[in-house]
Amino acid sequence: MDSSKGYVEEGIASWYGTKFHGRRTSSGETYDMYAMTAAHKTLPFNTVVKVNNLDNGKSVQVRINDRGPFIEGRIIDLSYK
């Protein structure tokens, strides 16, 4: 995907943490499970996205720095933080 402009998606998020902590991400940086980062299949690296929890109304902003998730039915993997 060349641009994230206007991109909206609703679905299930998951998190990835200890198994990948300290390993290289698809963008080449070291994965830090305590940083506010995420993995998405198509959004450009360094895109900052707002992730909303539809159950409690809370939201966070995370930066895309990896590819995934690779679990069927999930749209984004969030860092542990």
NUDREN-96806 format. One record per residue: residue number from 1; x, y, z of N, C-alpha, C in turn; residue in one letter. Coordinates in nm, 4 decimals. Layout:
N
NUM/X/Y/Z/X/Y/Z/X/Y/Z/a
...
//
This chain:
81
1/0.0854/-0.1169/0.0000/0.0000/0.0000/0.0000/0.0904/0.1237/0.0000/m
2/0.0639/0.2158/-0.0911/0.1460/0.3362/-0.1015/0.1117/0.4413/0.0032/d
3/-0.0156/0.4479/0.0435/-0.0595/0.5500/0.1371/-0.1665/0.4931/0.2299/s
4/-0.1720/0.5482/0.3492/-0.2744/0.5064/0.4449/-0.3886/0.6069/0.4510/s
5/-0.3834/0.7082/0.3675/-0.4839/0.8140/0.3699/-0.6250/0.7568/0.3517/k
6/-0.7119/0.7869/0.4460/-0.8504/0.7440/0.4393/-0.8744/0.5992/0.4775/g
7/-0.7713/0.5303/0.5203/-0.7836/0.3876/0.5520/-0.8566/0.3668/0.6845/y
8/-0.9601/0.2852/0.6830/-1.0352/0.2493/0.8034/-1.0632/0.0997/0.7952/v
9/-1.0444/0.0310/0.9068/-1.0709/-0.1119/0.9108/-1.1221/-0.1472/1.0497/e
10/-1.2185/-0.2361/1.0567/-1.2722/-0.2809/1.1847/-1.2569/-0.4315/1.1943/e
11/-1.2071/-0.4765/1.3074/-1.1875/-0.6193/1.3256/-1.1217/-0.6484/1.4582/g
12/-1.0570/-0.7627/1.4646/-0.9975/-0.8097/1.5895/-0.8475/-0.7863/1.5882/i
13/-0.7978/-0.7325/1.6997/-0.6544/-0.7137/1.7202/-0.6034/-0.8216/1.8143/a
14/-0.4749/-0.8491/1.8042/-0.4095/-0.9382/1.8990/-0.2788/-0.8713/1.9400/s
15/-0.2067/-0.9316/2.0315/-0.0777/-0.8749/2.0706/0.0300/-0.9804/2.0553/w
16/0.1497/-0.9320/2.0320/0.2640/-1.0225/2.0272/0.3721/-0.9628/2.1142/y
17/0.4423/-1.0465/2.1858/0.5345/-0.9928/2.2838/0.6603/-1.0726/2.3040/g
18/0.6632/-1.1534/2.4076/0.7872/-1.2129/2.4570/0.8622/-1.2952/2.3527/t
19/0.7936/-1.3699/2.2719/0.8609/-1.4554/2.1723/0.9413/-1.3748/2.0712/k
20/0.8937/-1.2531/2.0383/0.9579/-1.1723/1.9347/1.0423/-1.0575/1.9905/f
21/1.0359/-1.0338/2.1205/1.1091/-0.9230/2.1826/1.2594/-0.9350/2.1531/h
22/1.3168/-0.8276/2.1001/1.4591/-0.8244/2.0682/1.4937/-0.8734/1.9291/g
23/1.3983/-0.9285/1.8570/1.4233/-0.9748/1.7206/1.3998/-0.8614/1.6209/r
24/1.4467/-0.8801/1.5005/1.4285/-0.7811/1.3938/1.2849/-0.7851/1.3423/r
25/1.2297/-0.6663/1.3179/1.0980/-0.6560/1.2550/1.1164/-0.6534/1.1038/t
26/1.0068/-0.6571/1.0325/1.0120/-0.6505/0.8857/1.0686/-0.5183/0.8363/s
27/1.0579/-0.4133/0.9186/1.1119/-0.2836/0.8793/1.2614/-0.2743/0.9065/s
28/1.3171/-0.3742/0.9766/1.4603/-0.3755/1.0045/1.4980/-0.3298/1.1444/g
29/1.4037/-0.2737/1.2167/1.4367/-0.2299/1.3523/1.4170/-0.3446/1.4516/e
30/1.4715/-0.3286/1.5692/1.4583/-0.4304/1.6728/1.3232/-0.4151/1.7408/t
31/1.2503/-0.5260/1.7527/1.1184/-0.5224/1.8161/1.1326/-0.5022/1.9671/y
32/1.0633/-0.4026/2.0160/1.0583/-0.3725/2.1585/0.9131/-0.3850/2.2022/d
33/0.8827/-0.4901/2.2765/0.7435/-0.5130/2.3144/0.6899/-0.4062/2.4087/m
34/0.7785/-0.3197/2.4608/0.7360/-0.2116/2.5496/0.7199/-0.0785/2.4763/y
35/0.7366/-0.0799/2.3454/0.7133/0.0401/2.2636/0.5706/0.0349/2.2088/a
36/0.5219/0.1462/2.1641/0.3858/0.1537/2.1088/0.3935/0.1297/1.9580/m
37/0.4090/0.0021/1.9211/0.4220/-0.0348/1.7811/0.3231/-0.1458/1.7456/t
38/0.3142/-0.1747/1.6160/0.2186/-0.2750/1.5697/0.2643/-0.3356/1.4377/a
39/0.2033/-0.4497/1.4072/0.2259/-0.5171/1.2792/0.0953/-0.5170/1.2009/a
40/0.1040/-0.4830/1.0737/-0.0114/-0.4829/0.9845/0.0331/-0.5409/0.8512/h
41/-0.0576/-0.6077/0.7832/-0.0211/-0.6757/0.6585/0.0125/-0.5813/0.5443/k
42/-0.0552/-0.4645/0.5361/-0.0386/-0.3810/0.4169/-0.0060/-0.2348/0.4416/t
43/-0.0334/-0.1802/0.5580/-0.0069/-0.0381/0.5805/0.1427/-0.0091/0.5726/l
44/0.1800/0.1074/0.5191/0.3224/0.1412/0.5073/0.3900/0.1495/0.6448/p
45/0.5181/0.1110/0.6497/0.5949/0.1258/0.7725/0.5972/0.2717/0.8158/f
46/0.6011/0.2939/0.9452/0.6023/0.4258/1.0105/0.4683/0.4978/1.0058/n
47/0.3638/0.4336/0.9540/0.2296/0.4906/0.9619/0.1841/0.4851/1.1073/t
48/0.1333/0.5946/1.1572/0.0779/0.5977/1.2928/-0.0726/0.5787/1.2806/v
49/-0.1239/0.4788/1.3519/-0.2665/0.4482/1.3449/-0.3296/0.4605/1.4833/v
50/-0.4562/0.4928/1.4839/-0.5338/0.4969/1.6065/-0.6125/0.3668/1.6149/k
51/-0.5951/0.2962/1.7264/-0.6646/0.1697/1.7482/-0.7666/0.1917/1.8594/v
52/-0.8921/0.1679/1.8268/-1.0008/0.1886/1.9226/-1.0490/0.0560/1.9794/n
53/-1.0688/0.0510/2.1102/-1.1308/-0.0648/2.1741/-1.2803/-0.0371/2.1761/n
54/-1.3553/-0.1088/2.0968/-1.4982/-0.0832/2.0842/-1.5770/-0.1270/2.2079/l
55/-1.5168/-0.2103/2.2929/-1.5841/-0.2553/2.4150/-1.5797/-0.1516/2.5262/d
56/-1.4662/-0.0789/2.5377/-1.4541/0.0155/2.6496/-1.4335/0.1601/2.6075/n
57/-1.4250/0.1872/2.4779/-1.4119/0.3234/2.4278/-1.2710/0.3809/2.4357/g
58/-1.1739/0.3059/2.4857/-1.0361/0.3553/2.4946/-0.9669/0.3414/2.3608/k
59/-0.8649/0.4248/2.3395/-0.7896/0.4169/2.2151/-0.6419/0.4459/2.2418/s
60/-0.5569/0.3992/2.1513/-0.4134/0.4249/2.1559/-0.3652/0.4531/2.0147/v
61/-0.2515/0.5189/2.0059/-0.1865/0.5394/1.8773/-0.0597/0.4552/1.8756/q
62/-0.0414/0.3818/1.7680/0.0758/0.2970/1.7523/0.1357/0.3181/1.6142/v
63/0.2646/0.2875/1.6030/0.3347/0.3027/1.4751/0.3558/0.1646/1.4141/r
64/0.3243/0.1531/1.2857/0.3429/0.0275/1.2140/0.4919/0.0099/1.1829/i
65/0.5511/-0.0993/1.2340/0.6918/-0.1261/1.2063/0.7179/-0.2722/1.1713/n
66/0.6095/-0.3492/1.1514/0.6265/-0.4918/1.1229/0.5109/-0.5412/1.0366/d
67/0.5247/-0.6631/0.9854/0.4200/-0.7255/0.9059/0.3513/-0.8328/0.9891/r
68/0.2243/-0.8477/0.9691/0.1429/-0.9441/1.0415/0.0055/-0.8844/1.0576/g
69/-0.0815/-0.9398/1.1312/-0.0671/-1.0667/1.2018/-0.0835/-1.1842/1.1062/p
70/-0.0356/-1.2961/1.1506/-0.0443/-1.4171/1.0693/-0.1395/-1.5182/1.1312/f
71/-0.2322/-1.4662/1.2111/-0.3396/-1.5473/1.2689/-0.4667/-1.5101/1.1950/i
72/-0.5345/-1.6078/1.1387/-0.6544/-1.5824/1.0596/-0.7577/-1.5049/1.1409/e
73/-0.8170/-1.4051/1.0781/-0.9216/-1.3265/1.1406/-0.8735/-1.2057/1.2184/g
74/-0.7430/-1.1866/1.2314/-0.6881/-1.0714/1.3034/-0.6432/-0.9670/1.2027/r
75/-0.6602/-0.8385/1.2368/-0.6227/-0.7338/1.1436/-0.4965/-0.6590/1.1845/i
76/-0.4593/-0.6658/1.3118/-0.3401/-0.5956/1.3583/-0.2866/-0.6679/1.4818/i
77/-0.1531/-0.6708/1.4921/-0.0856/-0.7205/1.6119/-0.0281/-0.6012/1.6845/d
78/-0.0585/-0.5895/1.8117/-0.0099/-0.4780/1.8920/0.1028/-0.5235/1.9831/l
79/0.1946/-0.4334/2.0118/0.2990/-0.4637/2.1086/0.2348/-0.4775/2.2471/s
80/0.3060/-0.5376/2.3390/0.2558/-0.5604/2.4742/0.2158/-0.4302/2.5441/y
81/0.2942/-0.3267/2.5252/0.2704/-0.1965/2.5886/0.1270/-0.1532/2.5684/k
//
